[in-house]
């Protein structure tokens, strides 16, 4: 299959150094990019941010990686905290690769102005949270092409081993057949994720900034973690295909609803005893109502898809975030579950429409082919089909996935080119989430 290439002029330099910039790191994802070192990246990192607890938390997390006993990092953080921090970053030109993870209200504008200044951008999701942001994001991609720089968003879920093997099995017609079209009432692809406001990161309870609970700054649930789910649908079902969002995507319905956060929960998550003024618009009788949950139904190239993102305050004892992924084929359904039955680990199941000896033979052969890439993968019979046992060594964990995304992005920078499908994936993804936002109905 031919792949269109977005190319940057000039030859690649295998050992070219990139210098990181970090702008207003209000989300811990900015630090996770630095949980490992990269041979192409200089140890000096210039940080531009207002002084305060968010910056201190970021620097403390990076320093914890520098001080750990096993494989410590060696980052040197050079910090600027005056009020003109963004303009100072642009004028200093102290680095050529901006890591952006924080308050989403100004994120798209930061991306646009950074690529205008000739800076490559590695941005946490979401890169746009409303229609104005989506329009600016399109401008940013056009300007990035003109200025010979690359924009990339941090899609960690592509590096989860269960997602990888689900994608591999989809490409094996003897097992999967071909992708069903489905209907809005019975979609062919269903993805649901459940997250929690209070959680542990790098072994410590996470303190969320108060703005994380404000949909005007963080974005509502229908445009936030849904980006991962929308990305996985395209990446899994139509790998390396260029998408034209104007022709290939149709939103049929969408809705949002709230998570209720009481004052004690808010304090537990933020360490703040009062709701700040900017949140009082969402407070009723001492309870904060956050539109953090969203659902959308749409078609991608004629395939019916349902996406759901749910936020609870805290997982039950022994629990954690959960993920569900159903992809329907003409021969079998491929299902990822991460519930209590799986001890909150992602597990892939193959459930054939007809459990025959011929199907079993095809599946064994398919797993044998996958075993050549991932030795140790095996099948365990279940009532409805088979569970795919994946050795624990391939489950690198969410935090380590940030390094994998960064390595891929650095490869694109080193090669000075990015496949066109990567660019259209990003643009079409944010078109999908923003269009769903505009179509959604709000319900308490």
C-alpha positions in Angstrom: 0.0 0.0 0.0 1.4 3.4 -1.0 1.8 5.9 1.9 1.8 9.6 1.3 4.8 11.2 3.1 5.0 14.7 4.6 8.7 15.4 4.1 11.0 18.0 5.6 13.9 19.2 3.5 17.4 18.2 4.4 19.2 14.9 5.3 18.7 13.1 8.6 21.5 13.3 11.1 21.6 10.1 13.2 23.0 11.8 16.3 21.4 15.2 16.0 20.7 16.7 19.4 17.2 18.0 20.3 16.8 20.3 23.2 13.6 20.1 25.2 11.4 23.0 26.2 8.6 22.6 28.8 5.8 25.1 28.9 3.6 25.6 32.0 3.6 21.9 32.9 0.3 21.7 34.8 -0.3 18.0 34.1 2.0 15.1 35.2 2.2 13.8 31.7 4.8 16.4 31.0 7.1 14.8 33.5 6.4 11.3 32.3 8.1 12.2 28.9 11.2 12.6 31.0 11.0 9.4 32.9 13.7 8.1 30.6 16.6 9.6 28.7 16.9 9.6 24.9 20.3 9.5 23.0 19.1 12.3 20.6 18.0 14.6 23.4 20.2 17.0 25.4 20.1 16.7 29.2 19.4 20.4 29.7 15.7 21.2 29.6 14.4 24.8 29.7 11.2 25.2 31.6 9.0 28.3 31.2 6.1 28.5 33.7 4.5 30.6 36.4 5.8 29.8 39.8 3.5 27.8 42.0 2.5 24.3 43.1 2.1 22.9 39.5 5.6 23.8 38.6 7.0 22.5 41.9 5.2 19.2 41.4 6.6 18.9 37.9 10.1 19.6 39.0 9.8 17.2 42.0 8.6 14.4 39.7 11.5 14.9 37.3 13.9 15.0 40.2 12.5 11.7 41.5 13.5 10.1 38.2 17.0 11.6 38.6 17.4 10.2 42.1 15.9 6.7 41.7 18.3 3.8 42.3 17.6 1.9 39.1 18.5 3.5 35.8 18.3 7.1 37.0 17.9 10.0 34.6 20.2 13.0 34.4 18.0 15.9 33.4 19.1 19.5 34.3 16.0 21.7 34.6 16.6 25.4 33.8 13.6 27.3 35.0 12.1 30.7 34.0 9.1 31.9 36.1 8.4 35.5 35.2 4.9 36.5 33.9 6.2 36.8 30.3 7.2 33.1 30.3 5.6 32.2 27.0 7.0 35.1 25.0 10.3 34.5 26.7 10.3 30.9 25.5 9.6 32.1 22.0 12.3 34.8 22.0 15.0 32.7 23.8 14.9 29.9 21.2 16.7 27.8 23.8 15.3 24.5 22.5 13.7 23.0 19.4 11.2 20.5 20.8 8.4 21.7 23.0 6.7 19.3 25.4 3.2 20.6 26.2 1.0 19.1 28.9 -1.2 21.3 31.1 -4.2 23.6 31.1 -5.9 23.0 27.8 -7.6 26.4 27.6 -4.6 28.0 25.8 -2.9 24.8 24.5 -4.0 25.2 20.8 -2.8 28.8 20.8 0.5 27.7 22.3 0.9 25.1 19.6 0.1 27.6 16.8 2.5 30.2 18.0 5.3 27.7 18.7 5.2 26.2 15.2 5.1 29.8 13.9 8.4 30.3 15.7 9.9 27.1 14.1 9.6 24.9 17.2 8.5 21.2 17.0 5.7 20.3 19.3 5.0 17.1 21.3 1.6 17.7 22.9 -0.5 15.9 25.4 -4.1 15.3 24.5 -6.4 17.0 23.9 -4.8 19.5 21.5 -8.2 21.2 21.0 -11.3 21.3 23.3 -13.7 23.4 21.2 -14.5 24.6 17.6 -12.2 27.6 17.9 -9.4 25.4 19.0 -10.0 22.9 16.2 -9.8 25.8 13.6 -6.5 26.9 15.2 -5.2 23.4 15.1 -5.8 23.1 11.4 -3.9 26.4 11.0 -1.1 25.0 13.1 -0.7 21.9 10.9 -0.6 24.1 7.8 2.0 26.4 9.3 4.0 23.4 10.6 4.3 22.1 7.0 5.4 25.6 5.8 8.0 26.0 8.6 9.3 22.4 8.3 8.5 21.4 11.9 6.3 18.5 13.2 3.4 18.4 15.6 2.6 15.1 17.3 0.2 14.2 20.1 0.9 11.6 22.8 -1.2 8.6 22.0 0.1 6.1 24.6 -2.6 3.5 24.1 -1.1 2.4 20.8 1.7 0.9 22.9 -0.5 -1.3 25.1 0.2 -4.9 24.1 -3.4 -6.0 24.2 -4.3 -3.3 21.7 -1.3 -4.3 19.5 -2.3 -7.9 19.4 -6.0 -7.1 18.9 -4.8 -5.1 15.8 -2.7 -8.0 14.7 -5.6 -10.5 14.9 -7.8 -8.1 12.9 -5.5 -8.4 10.0 -5.7 -12.2 10.0 -8.8 -13.1 7.8 -8.8 -16.7 8.8 -9.6 -15.7 12.4 -11.3 -12.3 12.1 -12.9 -12.4 8.7 -13.6 -8.8 7.8 -14.8 -5.9 9.8 -18.6 -5.7 10.2 -20.4 -2.4 9.3 -22.8 -2.5 12.3 -25.6 0.0 13.0 -26.0 2.9 15.5 -28.0 0.5 17.7 -25.6 -2.4 17.2 -22.2 -0.8 16.5 -19.4 -2.8 15.1 -16.8 -1.1 17.3 -17.4 -0.3 20.9 -14.8 1.3 23.2 -15.3 2.4 26.8 -12.9 3.7 29.4 -13.4 4.5 33.1 -11.0 6.9 34.8 -10.7 8.3 38.3 -10.0 11.8 39.6 -8.0 10.5 42.6 -5.2 8.1 41.7 -1.6 7.2 42.2 1.2 8.2 39.8 4.8 7.0 40.2 3.9 5.5 43.6 2.4 8.6 45.1 -1.1 10.1 45.4 -1.7 12.5 42.5 -2.6 16.1 43.4 -4.8 17.5 40.7 -4.8 21.3 39.9 -8.3 22.9 40.5 -8.6 23.8 36.9 -8.7 20.1 36.0 -12.3 20.1 37.2 -13.3 23.1 35.0 -14.4 22.1 31.6 -13.6 25.5 30.2 -10.0 24.9 31.0 -9.6 21.1 30.9 -12.3 20.4 28.4 -15.4 18.3 28.9 -15.2 14.5 29.0 -16.4 14.1 25.5 -13.3 15.8 24.1 -10.6 14.6 26.6 -9.8 10.9 27.1 -12.1 10.1 24.2 -9.2 11.2 22.0 -7.4 7.9 22.9 -10.5 5.8 22.0 -11.2 7.6 18.7 -7.5 7.3 17.8 -7.5 3.5 18.6 -10.6 2.9 16.4 -8.8 4.4 13.4 -5.4 3.0 14.2 -6.8 -0.5 14.7 -9.5 -0.7 12.0 -7.9 1.3 9.2 -4.2 1.2 9.8 -2.0 3.6 7.9 -4.9 4.8 5.8 -5.3 8.5 5.0 -8.6 9.9 6.3 -10.7 12.7 4.8 -12.8 13.8 7.8 -15.2 15.7 5.5 -16.1 12.5 3.7 -15.3 9.6 6.0 -16.8 10.7 9.4 -20.5 11.2 10.3 -21.6 11.9 13.9 -25.1 10.5 14.6 -25.5 11.3 18.3 -23.7 12.4 21.4 -24.4 13.2 25.0 -22.7 14.4 28.2 -23.4 13.9 31.9 -21.8 15.0 35.2 -19.7 13.5 37.9 -20.6 14.9 41.3 -17.6 15.9 43.5 -18.3 16.9 47.1 -16.0 19.3 49.1 -14.2 16.5 50.9 -13.4 14.7 47.7 -12.2 17.9 46.1 -9.9 18.6 49.0 -8.5 15.0 48.8 -7.7 15.4 45.1 -6.5 19.1 45.1 -5.4 19.7 48.7 -7.6 22.9 48.5 -10.2 23.4 51.3 -12.5 25.6 49.1 -13.8 25.6 45.6 -12.1 28.5 43.7 -14.2 31.3 42.2 -13.9 30.0 38.6 -15.6 26.7 39.7 -18.5 28.3 41.6 -20.6 28.4 38.4 -20.6 24.6 38.6 -21.3 24.3 42.4 -24.8 23.5 43.7 -25.5 23.0 47.4 -21.8 22.4 48.1 -21.4 19.8 45.3 -19.3 20.4 42.2 -20.9 19.1 39.0 -18.3 18.3 36.3 -19.3 17.4 32.8 -16.5 14.7 32.7 -18.6 11.9 31.1 -19.3 11.6 27.4 -20.7 9.3 24.8 -20.7 9.5 21.0 -22.0 7.4 18.1 -20.5 7.9 14.7 -19.4 6.2 11.5 -15.9 5.9 10.2 -15.7 4.9 6.6 -19.2 3.5 7.0 -18.4 1.5 10.2 -20.7 2.2 13.2 -18.7 3.2 16.3 -19.7 3.9 19.9 -17.3 5.6 22.3 -17.9 6.2 26.0 -15.6 7.9 28.6 -16.6 7.8 32.3 -14.9 9.6 35.2 -15.6 8.4 38.8 -13.9 10.1 41.8 -12.0 7.1 43.0 -11.7 3.4 42.1 -13.1 0.8 44.6 -10.6 -0.9 46.9 -8.3 -3.1 44.8 -9.6 -1.6 41.5 -8.4 0.9 39.0 -9.1 2.4 35.6 -10.9 0.1 33.2 -11.1 -0.4 29.5 -13.4 -2.3 27.2 -12.9 -2.8 23.5 -15.2 -4.8 21.2 -14.5 -5.2 17.5 -16.9 -7.3 15.5 -15.7 -9.5 12.6 -17.6 -11.8 10.3 -15.8 -14.8 11.9 -15.1 -13.6 15.4 -15.3 -10.8 17.9 -12.1 -9.5 19.5 -12.8 -8.2 23.0 -10.5 -6.5 25.5 -11.8 -6.5 29.1 -10.2 -5.0 32.2 -12.7 -5.6 35.0 -12.6 -7.3 38.4 -12.6 -10.7 36.7 -9.3 -9.7 35.0 -7.9 -8.3 38.3 -8.0 -4.9 36.5 -5.5 -6.0 33.9 -6.3 -5.7 30.2 -7.1 -9.2 28.8 -7.8 -10.0 25.1 -10.5 -12.6 24.2 -11.3 -14.2 20.9 -15.0 -15.2 20.7 -15.9 -16.9 17.4 -19.4 -16.7 15.9 -19.1 -20.4 15.3 -16.7 -22.4 17.5 -15.5 -25.1 15.0 -12.5 -27.2 14.7 -11.6 -25.3 11.5 -11.7 -22.0 13.3 -9.6 -23.4 16.2 -7.0 -24.5 13.7 -6.8 -21.1 12.1 -6.6 -19.4 15.5 -3.7 -21.6 16.6 -1.8 -20.8 13.4 -2.5 -17.1 13.9 -1.2 -17.1 17.4 1.8 -19.0 16.2 2.6 -16.2 13.8 2.1 -13.6 16.6 4.4 -15.7 18.8 7.3 -15.1 16.4 7.0 -11.4 17.2 6.0 -11.8 20.9 7.3 -15.2 22.1 5.2 -16.8 24.8 1.8 -15.6 23.7 -0.6 -18.5 24.1 -4.3 -19.5 24.1 -6.5 -20.5 27.0 -10.0 -22.0 26.3 -13.0 -20.1 27.7 -16.7 -20.8 27.6 -17.2 -18.5 24.6 -13.9 -19.0 22.9 -10.3 -18.3 24.0 -8.3 -15.9 26.2 -5.0 -14.8 24.8 -2.4 -15.1 27.5 0.3 -12.4 27.0 3.5 -12.7 29.1 3.8 -9.9 31.7 7.1 -8.6 30.2 5.2 -7.1 27.2 2.9 -5.1 29.5 5.2 -2.1 30.0 2.5 0.0 31.8 1.0 3.4 31.1 3.9 5.5 32.4 6.5 3.7 30.3 4.3 4.2 27.2 5.2 7.9 27.2 8.8 7.0 26.3 7.6 4.8 23.4 5.5 7.7 22.0 8.5 10.0 22.4 10.8 7.6 20.7 8.5 7.3 17.7 8.3 11.1 17.5 12.0 11.4 17.7 12.3 8.9 14.8 10.1 11.1 12.7 12.2 14.1 13.6 15.4 12.2 12.8 14.1 11.1 9.5 12.6 14.6 8.9 9.4 13.1 7.6 6.0 12.0 9.0 3.5 9.7 7.2 0.5 11.6 5.9 -1.8 9.2 7.7 -0.4 10.3 11.0 -1.3 13.9 10.2 -4.8 13.1 9.0 -5.4 10.8 12.0 -4.8 13.8 14.3 -6.9 16.2 12.4 -9.8 13.7 11.9 -9.6 12.7 15.5 -10.2 16.2 16.8 -12.8 16.8 14.2 -14.7 13.8 15.6 -14.4 14.8 19.3 -15.3 18.5 18.6 -18.2 17.6 16.3 -19.5 15.3 19.0 -19.2 18.1 21.6 -21.2 20.4 19.4 -23.9 17.7 18.9 -24.1 16.6 22.5 -26.9 17.2 24.9 -26.1 17.9 28.5 -27.8 15.9 31.3 -27.5 16.1 35.0 
